[in-house]
């Protein structure tokens, strides 16, 4: 997470890895400031295939994987990147070198950094002191800082539904198909999954409609043909699928970036 250094030539800075374009593609290849660790005994690491970022996102724990899933489907999250920058800031009378787990850029234009950590460690006074110092350092430079724990990330039914919906991100509806479904929901305020599947011609189209954020469903409950679907409101488009913890107390709160 962090290393203490007696001195640093780049004290008080945020060091980012450079990005480079991939051929003629409009997408940039993200370079992490620190590569995720290799698998070891008792530790599982891997990559999450992100449709939103158009590349695999490296994760180093099951909690980080769950964070990726929630960020992927949060309407307010425009993009997210792992191991985004190394920070050098004062803490405990020394210069601390620290790399947050993620950086999130929102559709409203704000940017905040994310640390994913078990709650028992967040409540450790020594770690909490470091997290507060990182939050202060980033806040002085116009960035937010959020800590996510298992209490924010372990949502079994929601994660099951997101896993089910993810393949439908690759299934894009054309303009006419979207208009038909929106017209049906505007007329009735809400409709069942079964009704919309008949209107659109297939359940696949409805799942794609939900996955791409055109409609909302109660994703923290099991989905079935009787599940009520409604159009995504503007307020819902500004929402995250997760709460977070912020300095100085790191109590759970609703995010508003």
N, C-alpha and C positions, 0 to 999 in steps of 0.2 A: 504493500500500500504506500508506504512512505519511508524515506531514509533521511536521517539527520546528517548534515554536513557542517563542519566547522566554518568553512568559507566557501563561497561560490562566486565565480566571475559574472554570473547572470542573476544575481540576487534580485528578487522582486519582479521576475519576468514570467511570461507564459511561453513555453517553447512548443511549437507545433511541428509536426512532420509535414513535409511538402507533399502536394498531390500532383499527379501528372495525368494528362489526357490519354485515353486509350484509342490510338489511331484516329479515325474520323468520327468516333462515337462522341456524343455530347456528354457522356457520363465521365466523371473523374474517378481515377483509381485512388482509393483512400489508403494512405500509408499510416500505420499506427506508430506512435512514438515508442511503444513497447509491444513486441509481439506476444500474443497469448502463450502461456506456458504449454509445454508438451504434456500429454497424459502421463500420469504417474499412479502408483498404487493408491487406491482409495480416492482418486481424483478424476473427474470426468470433464473434458473440455470438448469443444466442437464449434460448428458454424451454423448459423441460422440463415436460411436463404431468404433474404429480404426483398420483397417486391418493391417496397417504398424506396429503398436505396439502390435498387438494381445491382446488388452484389451481396456476397455472403458476409455476415457479421459474426466476428469471433466472440465466443463466450467462454468463461472460465469456471462457471459454477452453474448448478441447476437454477439458482435464483437469478443469475444473469440471463439465462435462457428464457425464463418466464418474463423478465423485464423486456426482452426483445419482442416477445409475442404481444405484450400489452402496448408497447410503443408502436408496433407495426399497425395496430388497428385503432389507435387513438387519433381521432379526427384532427386534433390541434397540433399533433406532431407532424411537422413537414419532413424532417429527416433526423436521423440519429446515427452516431458514429462511436465506435469503441476505441479505447485507449487514445483519446483525441489530442491530449496535450500534457506536457510535464510542467508543473508549477514549482516555483522556488519562492518561498515566503518564510517570514520569521515565526518560530514557534519554540517555546521553552528555551529562549535565549540562544537558539541556533537557527541556521538556515535549513529549512525542511524541503526535501525534494519529494514530490507527490504526483501521481498520475491518477486522475479520476477514471472511473470505469466507462462512462459514456458522456457524450455531449448531445444535447437535444436542441434543435432549432424549430421554433414553432411557426405556425402560419400567421401569427400576429406580429412576427418579426423579432421576438426575443430569443435569447440563448441562455441555457443553463446547463450546468454540469451535474452529473449524477454519480453517487457512490452507492453500490449495492453491497449490503453487509448484514449478517445476522443481528437481530435485535440485541442479543446478549453482549455482542461486541460494541455496538453503538452505545450501550449504557455503561461501558467501561470508562471510568473518569479520564484515563490517559488518552484513550482513543477519542472521546468526546472533545477533549481539549484541542486535539489536532483537527478534528472536523470543524470546530468553531473557527479556528485560525484560517482554514482553507475557505470557509464561507465568507469571513471578513475580507480576505485577500481578493476573492472573486467579486464580492459586492462593491468594493472600492473601484473596480474596473468595469462595472456595469453588467456583470454576469450574475445569474442566479445559481444557487447550489442546493441540491435536494438529495436526501438519503432515502433509499428504499430498502425495506427489510422484508422478511417473510410475511409479516402482517399485511403489507401492501401488495405482495406479489403472489402469494399462494391462494388462488381462487379456483378451485378444481373445476367447477361447472363452467365458469367463464372460459378458462383455458381450454377445456375440451371443445367448447363451441368454436373458439377461435382456430383451433387445430383443424376442425371440420371445415370451416369456411375458407381457410388459407388457399387450397387448390383452386377455388373459384375466383381468386384474384387474377388468374391467368385467362379466365373466360370473360371477355369484354362484350358488353351489350352494345348494339348500335343505337343511334339516336332515337329511332322509331320505337324500339323495344323499351327504352327508358321512358319515353313519353307515355306509352300505353300503361305501364305500371304506375307512374306518377299520377296519371289521370284517374286511375282506379282508386288510388289512395286518397286523392283530393276529394273525390266524390263521396267516399264513405268514411273519411277520417282514419280508419284503420280496417284491415282485412286479415283473414287468417292466411297462414302459409298455404293451405290447400286451395283457397279461393284464388290467390295470386298465381299459383302454379297453373291453374286452369286459364286465367287471363293471359298469362305470358306464353303458355304452351309447354312449359316444363319447369320442374322444381329447380333444375340447374340454373335457369335464368333468374329465379327469385334469390337463390343463394348468392349469385354474382351481384345482384342488385343490393343486397345487404352488405356483402363483403366490401364493395366499393364505396360504401357510405351513403348511398342514396336513401336508404331506409334504416330504421332502427328496430331492434327486437330485444326482448328481455333476455340478454345473453347470460345472465347469472342463474338462469333456470334451464332445465332441459328443453330443447326445441322439439316440437312435434307439429303435426299438420294443423292442430288447433291454435298454435301460437299466434298471437296478434302482432301484426306488422304495421308500422306507421312511418310516415315520411320523417326524415331526419330534420329536426328544427335547427334554426340558426344557433340557439343556445347549446344544443347538443354538439354542434360542429366545433364549438369552442372548448369542449370537454376533453379530459383525459380519462382513460379507463382505470386509472390508479390514483390514489392519494400519495402523499409524500411526507417527509419530515424535514424541517428546516431549523437552523440555529436560532436561539442558543439552546433550547430545551430538547429539540428533536422529538416533539410530540407529533402524532399523526395529524395532518390537516389537509384540506382540499387545496389543490394547486390552482394558481391563477396567473399563468404566464402568457 
